[in-house]
Amino acid sequence: MFLLAVLDSIGVPVVGGVDALLITYSTLNPAKAYLAGFNAIGGSLLGSFLLFLIARKGGQVMLEKYTSTGRGRKLRHWFEQYGLLTVFIPAISPLPMPLKIPVFCAGALEVRLAFFLAVLVVARTIRYMALAFLGQHYGYATLPFLKAHWLVVLIAIVSLCVISLIMLRIIDRVEPEERSPSPNLERS
C-alpha cells in the first residue's frame, strides 16, 4: 500500500490503484483497515513531498514553458487564484483527478511547505480513512454504495472545499499583516 501510494503520488500513473487496493485490503482484513489507510496516507505524503521538492529545485523553468499559453496558462491562473485549494480538491476527491500537476505547481511556485503538507495531510486522511471505513464496513459493496450516494459524497466534498477556501482566505489576510514591517523600522 505504502509503495503504491508513493509511486502514484510521485508521478507514476496508477489511476485508482491505491483506492481500489485500500478498499479490497480493508474488505479482506477489516481489523487492519485503518493501518492500511495510514500506509496509503504516508506513501501519498512521501511521494507528493518528493515531487514538490523536484518542482521546487527546477520546476520554475518547466512551469514557464508549459504554462505560457493555452490550457497551461489557465491552470496556472487557477492555481495562483485559488492556491492550495487546487491541491485539496483532487487529493480528497474519490473521482480520478490529476494531483501531480497541482503538486508540481505548488513546488514550482514556491508555496510554503508547511501549508502544502497541512492541506495534503487533511485531504488524504479524510479520503483514505473514509475508504478504509467503507471497505471495512461495506466490503465489495463500497463502490456501489458510493455510486448510490454520489450526491451526499459530492455535497461533503464541496462543503470541505468551501470551508478550506474560507480558511485559506483568512490565512492569506493574516499572513501579510504578520510580514509587514514595524513602523519603527521604516526609513524616512
N, C-alpha and C positions, 0 to 999 in steps of 0.2 A: 504494500500500500504506500509506504513512505517513498520508495524508489520511483514508483509510477507517478506519484504526485510531484516529485522533484522534476522528473523528465517532462511531464505535462506543463509545468509552470515555467521551466527554463526555455521552452520553445519547441520541444519535440511534439509533433501533433499526436495527441491521444484523445480525440474527441469522445467525450462521455465515458472514457475508460475508468477514471477514478470514481466517478459517481456510480457506475454500474458495478464495479468491483466492491465498493463500500456497501452498497445495498445487498449484493449477493453474500458477501462475507458476514454482514450483520444478520442476514436471514439464516445462514448455516451455523453461525456461532453467536447467538444472542447475548451470551454472557460477556463476550469480548467486543461487542459492537462499538462501544464508546472508545475503547483502546484503539480500534481500527480508525475511528473518527479522528482521534488525536494524532495518529500517524499520518493521516491524509492532511491534516492541518499543518503539521510540522514539515512535511515534504513540500507542500504548496508554498509555505513561507520561505523555505530554503531556496527552492527553485526561483521564485519571484525575486527574492533578495539578490541572487546571483545575476539574474537578467537585469535588475535595476542597477547593480554595480557595473556591469558591462556597458550599459547605456550611459551611465554617469561618466565613465572613462573616455568613451569615444563616440557616443551616440549623437552628440550635437551635430556633427558633420553629416552623418547619415540621416538624421531627422530633417535637417535643412534640405537635403537632396530630395527626400520623398514627400515633404510637406510644403513645397514651394508652389505647387499647382494642384488643381482639381480636388479629388476626394481627400488627398493628404492634407491640403490646406484647411478643408472643412473639419477634419478630425483634429488638427492642431488647434484650430479656433475653439472647437468644442472643449478640448482639454484645458485650454487657457481660461475659458469662461467658467467651466464647472469643476475644474481641478480634480480632486480625488474622488469625486462622485463618479467620474468615468472609470475609476478602478473599482469602486464599491459595487456598482450595478452588475458588471459581468462576474465579479468574484462571488456574489451571493446568489445570482440567478441560476435556477435549475435548467434554464434554457441554454443551449450551446451558444455562448457569446465569446468573442475573442478577448482574452485577458492580457495576452502578451503585448499587444500594441499599446494599451494604456499604461502597462508597467514600464515598457520601454520609454514612452513619452515622459512618464514621471521621473525616470532616471536621467534622461537627456535634458529635461527642462529643470533639473536640479531641485526637485521637490524635497522638502525636509524628510530625511529618512524616518524619523520618529513618527511623523504624521502618516507617511506611506505605510509603515508597518502596522500602526494602530488601526488604520482603515482596513487593511488586509486581514489582520487578526480577527477583527469583529465580523467581517463578512464571511470569511472562511469558517470560523467557528459556528456561526449560525447555520451556514449551508451544510457542512459536513456532520455536525451533531444532529441536525434535523434529518438528514438522510440515514444516519446510524439509527436514530429513533424509529423512523419509518420502516427501515429494513428489519429491525428487531421486532417490531410490533405487527407489521403487516406482511412481512415476508415478500414473496413473489408478487403479491397484490399491490406493492408500493407504487409501481408505475401506473397501473390502472387507477389507484387511489388519487395520485397526483393529477391524472388526466380528468378524473371525475370532479375534482375540487380545484380546477385550474384558476377559477375566479378568486377564490379565497387566497390561494398562493400569490396570485398577481396583486391583490389588494395588500397583502402583507409586505411584499417586496416594494411596492410603490410607497407604502407608508414608511418603511425603513429608509427608503431613498429620500423622501421629503424631510424626515427627521434629520438625516445625515446632512442634507443640503443646508438646513437651518443651522445645524451645529457648525458646519464649515464656514458659513457666512459670519456667524458670531466670532469664531476664531480669527477670521480674516479682519474683522473690525478691531478686535482686541490686540492682535499682533502688531499692527502699525503703531498703535499708541505706545506699546512697550518699546518699540525700536526708535521712537522719536527722541532726538537729543534733549538733554536737560537744558532749560533756559539759561542756566548759569554757565554752560559750556559753549554757547553760541558766541561767535565773534561779531563785532560791530561792523 
